């Protein structure tokens, strides 16, 4: 069957029924989705921001699971900071690992040059992906090194996954 073309605008005052409909790219957005009939969650991408923080006491060395992937996706970023910075030669490092292997080019290091509550971004090694069941953990290493460790160490990953 050949394609018919209508030049100009078209208004249909009744119900428009079509066997198939191919909307133009970028033509369906948030405004076109009715709140009374929203898109179901299994058709959306999901963004998770798993966050871990130590109490506002001296930073300690530890490893913590912060996220388990529910579906395939990507790790979009990782960042860390502290409520109070280190002084002297003390450092706090943060590593983000997927199934025990780092996903960073190098760990985030907080030292006496950092500022309280100012977040430092890590550099991802490539574009790390996740699949359902992948375990993300943060490895925090606190080294006094003759100085005073910062307090209230915290970190956050940014993970985007498809429908599970």
C-alpha positions in Angstrom: 0.0 0.0 0.0 1.3 3.4 -0.9 1.9 6.2 1.7 -0.6 9.1 1.7 0.6 12.5 2.6 -1.4 15.3 4.1 0.2 18.8 3.8 -0.6 21.0 6.7 -2.2 20.4 10.1 -4.8 17.7 10.8 -7.3 17.6 13.6 -9.3 14.5 14.4 -12.3 15.2 16.7 -13.1 11.6 17.3 -10.9 8.6 18.2 -7.9 8.0 15.9 -7.3 4.3 15.5 -4.2 2.9 13.8 -2.9 -0.7 13.4 0.7 0.7 13.7 2.1 4.0 14.8 5.7 5.1 14.5 6.2 8.4 16.4 9.0 10.7 15.1 12.2 10.7 17.1 12.0 12.9 20.3 8.3 13.4 19.9 7.2 11.6 23.1 8.5 13.1 26.3 7.5 13.6 29.9 4.6 16.0 29.0 3.0 13.3 26.8 2.9 10.6 29.5 -0.3 10.8 31.5 0.0 10.7 35.3 -3.2 8.6 35.2 -1.6 6.1 33.0 2.2 6.3 33.5 4.8 4.1 31.9 5.5 1.0 33.9 8.8 0.8 35.8 9.9 -2.3 33.9 10.2 -0.1 30.7 12.5 2.5 32.3 16.1 3.0 33.2 16.7 3.4 36.9 19.4 5.6 38.5 20.7 4.5 41.9 22.9 6.7 44.1 24.2 4.2 46.8 25.8 6.2 49.5 27.9 5.1 52.4 29.1 7.3 55.3 31.1 6.6 58.5 29.9 8.4 61.6 31.4 11.8 62.3 34.4 10.2 64.1 37.9 9.5 62.9 37.9 7.6 59.6 38.6 3.9 59.8 39.7 1.3 57.3 36.9 -1.0 56.1 35.2 -2.6 53.1 31.5 -2.3 52.6 29.0 -3.6 50.0 27.0 -0.5 48.8 25.0 -1.9 45.9 24.0 -5.2 44.2 22.9 -4.7 40.6 19.4 -5.8 39.7 19.8 -5.5 35.9 22.4 -4.6 33.2 23.6 -1.1 33.3 26.6 1.2 33.8 28.5 2.8 36.6 28.3 6.5 35.8 30.5 8.0 38.6 32.0 7.7 42.0 32.8 10.5 44.5 34.0 10.9 48.1 34.6 13.4 50.8 34.8 14.0 54.5 33.1 16.2 57.1 36.5 17.3 58.4 39.7 17.0 56.3 42.9 15.2 57.3 45.9 17.1 58.6 49.6 16.4 58.4 50.5 13.3 56.4 47.2 11.5 57.1 45.2 10.2 54.1 41.9 8.5 53.5 41.5 6.6 50.2 38.4 5.3 48.5 38.2 2.5 45.9 35.1 1.4 44.1 35.2 -2.3 43.2 32.9 -4.5 41.2 33.0 -8.1 42.2 36.3 -7.4 44.0 38.1 -5.6 41.1 38.5 -1.8 41.0 36.6 0.2 38.4 38.7 3.3 39.0 41.8 4.5 37.2 43.2 5.3 40.7 41.7 5.6 44.1 40.3 8.9 45.4 42.8 10.2 48.0 41.7 12.8 50.7 44.6 14.5 52.4 45.4 17.8 54.1 44.8 19.7 50.8 41.1 18.8 50.8 38.3 21.0 52.2 35.6 19.9 54.6 32.5 18.7 52.8 33.9 19.3 49.3 33.4 16.2 47.2 36.2 14.8 45.1 35.3 12.8 41.9 37.0 9.6 41.0 38.0 8.7 37.4 36.3 5.6 36.1 38.5 3.1 34.2 36.7 3.0 30.8 32.9 2.7 30.9 32.3 0.0 33.6 29.2 -2.0 33.1 27.2 -4.1 35.5 24.9 -7.1 35.1 22.3 -8.5 37.5 24.0 -9.8 40.6 27.2 -7.7 40.3 28.3 -6.5 43.8 29.7 -3.0 44.2 31.8 -2.4 47.3 33.8 0.5 48.6 37.2 0.0 50.1 38.2 2.8 52.5 41.8 2.9 53.8 42.6 5.3 56.6 46.3 5.9 57.1 47.4 8.3 59.9 50.9 8.6 58.7 52.0 10.8 61.5 49.0 13.2 60.9 45.4 13.4 62.1 42.8 11.5 60.1 39.7 13.3 58.9 36.3 12.6 60.2 32.9 11.6 58.7 34.3 9.9 55.6 31.6 9.4 52.9 31.2 8.3 49.3 28.6 7.8 46.6 28.4 5.8 43.4 26.1 6.7 40.5 24.7 3.6 38.8 22.2 3.4 36.0 20.4 0.1 35.2 17.8 -1.1 32.8 14.6 -2.7 33.8 14.9 -5.8 36.0 
